[in-house]
Amino acid sequence: MSVEIFAQRLQSVLDKHDISQNKFATMLGVQQPTVWQYCNGKRMPSAVMVARISELLDVSTDYLLGRTDKF
């Protein structure tokens, strides 16, 4: 699993849904710098958080983690 792939895909999905990092942080219940770190490859979320991100953005965890190119 690549932190860079996760970061790129997360930011791409946020952009596709027109969701700002600040708004997404509120949706996740975390501080905005945490989402910034996720989107910039500085920090990898826990497995539980990846699952939550997947649910909120209606995208598969496999897509976010780079295991498939299908949402």
N, C-alpha and C positions, 0 to 999 in steps of 0.2 A: 504494500500500500504506500502510495506516495502522498506526502503532505502537499506537494505542489499541485498534483492532480486534483485533490480534494478542494484546495483553495480556488483553483481556476473554475471548477465545476460549480462550487457553491456560489461564487460571485456571478457566474453566468446565469444560473437559475434565478438568483435575486434580481438581476437585470431584466431577465425575461418576464418576470412577474411584476417588475417596476416596484420593488420593495427596497427601501434604503437599508443600509446597515443599522442605522439607529432604530428604525421601525422593527426590523427583524430582531434586534436585541430585546426590545420590549416584548415581542411575541414569544421569544425563548425564555424570558425572565432572567436575562443576564445583562451585564453592563456592555455598553457599546464597544469599548476597547477589546472585549473578548471576541465579539463578532469580527472586528477589524483584524485581530490576530488569526482567526480562522480563514478569513478571505485573503490574507496576505502570506499564508504559509508559515506563520510564526508559531502556531499552536494547533495541535490536532485535538478535536473534541473526543470525549469518551464515547464508547460504543452506545451507551444510553442516549447521549446527546445527538449522535449521528442518526439514531432511529427517530428521535424527536424532530430533528431538522427535516428528515425524509418525510415524515407525516405532515408537517406544516407546509412544506413546499410541494407535496404530492409528486415526489420523485423517489425512485428506488435507492436504497442504501448502496446497492451494487453500482449504480450509476455514479453516485457521489464518490465512492471509493475507487472508481476507475476499473471496476471488474467487467463492466459492459458499457456500450455506447447507447443503450436503450434506456429511456427514462423509466 
